[in-house]
Every structure is written in C-alpha cells, then in structure tokens.
Amino acid sequence: MKVRPLRAHYWRPGCDYSAAVARLVEPYVRDGDIVVVSEKAISTAKGNLADESRLSPRLTARLLAGFWTRIIWGYFLGILCHFKPSTIRHLRSYPQKEGAKHKELVLRRAGLLQAMKYGSEGGIDLSNLPYSYAALPLEKPAEEAKRILDAIFARTGRKPVVVISDTDSTFSFGSFHFTSRPGPLKGIHYFPGPFLFMLGRALRIKERATPLAVAGSKLSTEMALRVAERAHHARGYGAGRTVWEVSNRYGAKPFEVTWQMLEVARHYPVVLVRPG
C-alpha cells in the first residue's frame, strides 16, 4: 500500500467536512483508492459533542474515576495490559472532579461496562478537543461515508472507497476479530466492557484500529482492518495522543485547552491509501 496523509485545518463544529475531504483528495485521488477519514474529526465537525462541565456525577461515577481508574487500572490492570509507564502515571493521577464528570457521561451514554474501561469508553473521546468537550460516536457512520463518497465524486469524477475509522482497538486472533468499541464494521465482533480488551492486551494479540463503515465498494474485514491501521499510523495524534499529552504540549491544565491552541497543531483527518 502507498499511504498519503492529507493535512487540513482543524475542523471546528459547523465545518462542511464532506466538501473538505473532497478538496483534500482532489489533486491525488484515483478510482479504486481508499479514503480513510477519522470518525472523531467528523463528529467534531458535526457538533456531535457533549459538554462534560454541565454534568453532576453520581457516586458510581466518582468511584469509577477514583478507586477504579486510579487504583485498579493504575496499579493492576494497566500493568497487566502492558501500558506504557507514562500511561500508568496518568492513570494513577486521574483527575477526580473532571474524571467523575467524564465517567458520568459514559454511564449515561454507554452504560456501566463501558465506563469500566480506562479510555475511549463507548467510543467517547476527549483527546484533541478543547475545554470539557467530548466527541460522541457517530450514530450512522455508513451514511457519513456515503455522503463523503458522493462529495468526492461530484468534485473529481473519481470513484474511490471511503472508510471511516476509529483508533479504538480491534484484536485479531486468526480470522476472528473482536473489539470493545460499539458499532464496528460487519465481521468484527463487539463485546462490551474491558474484559476482552484486557485479554487481548495481556496476551499481546494482534491489535489494530477499528473500521466503522465502508462506502463505494466492498472490502474484506481483514483489508478494512489493514487500511484502518495504516491510516492510523500515518495520521499521527494531532496535538497529542491523550488529554494529558495535549495539556503538557501547551502548558495548560487538562480541560483548559482552547480551540486556538488546537488549531496550531498539524492535523491529518484524511489519509489516502492506494493498494499496491
């Protein structure tokens, strides 16, 4: 595969993301190319966000942010899952107040099993977002992929394949693919909660980014996973991999990062993949 990440300005809410993708790929795209678009970038552009500062966490959310994340993940499960030392440190100092509000959002949107994960719970993501905003998962990613495909064809006359992907992990044991991320592409088995994630990480099972939807032509599950993973590595992490990395980059506290700060970083919401 030949992979070309395409840099774009930060997509704020209200951005016409389908037109933006079409403009980005216009100089390069050919029939049969695969255009991989970040789900979070689309959610942000659509305003598919939740403001966690407005939430009042209940006892369950406070326990999940405190004892469960700081102690169980920070001292036991994180080590079992072979997390990096920096991730372990961040888990052990997980912010009580803001973290409880985040867990409250996950409890309301995705339920207890998802809230027991350490991050990206239920497809809800905080990284590369300002203030207390969280990006929610797309309700109909297949429709979004088709909308982007139509915009590319209208602008270029080309017929690529469009894939929407998320960085959440899919594990592959031979031809059996499983994830704890809700709503994966058909052929990937969904299991809620952290348990199979922990199993996959503990046993170092093959781990890749998760494709959510394909439009334009059928791709095998294996091919979609390969493409999503290649795009994930080519895209990078924008202003940072996690809330902590972003805040450290700008010398701001978590949840005090602004739109203007995020716009300074290089963002690659679209990756063009050309199968060899």
Summary of the structure (lengths in Angstrom):
residues: 276
radius of gyration: 18.3
end to end distance: 4.9
largest distance: 55.0
contacts: 942
relative contact order: 0.21
helix: 45%
strand: 20%
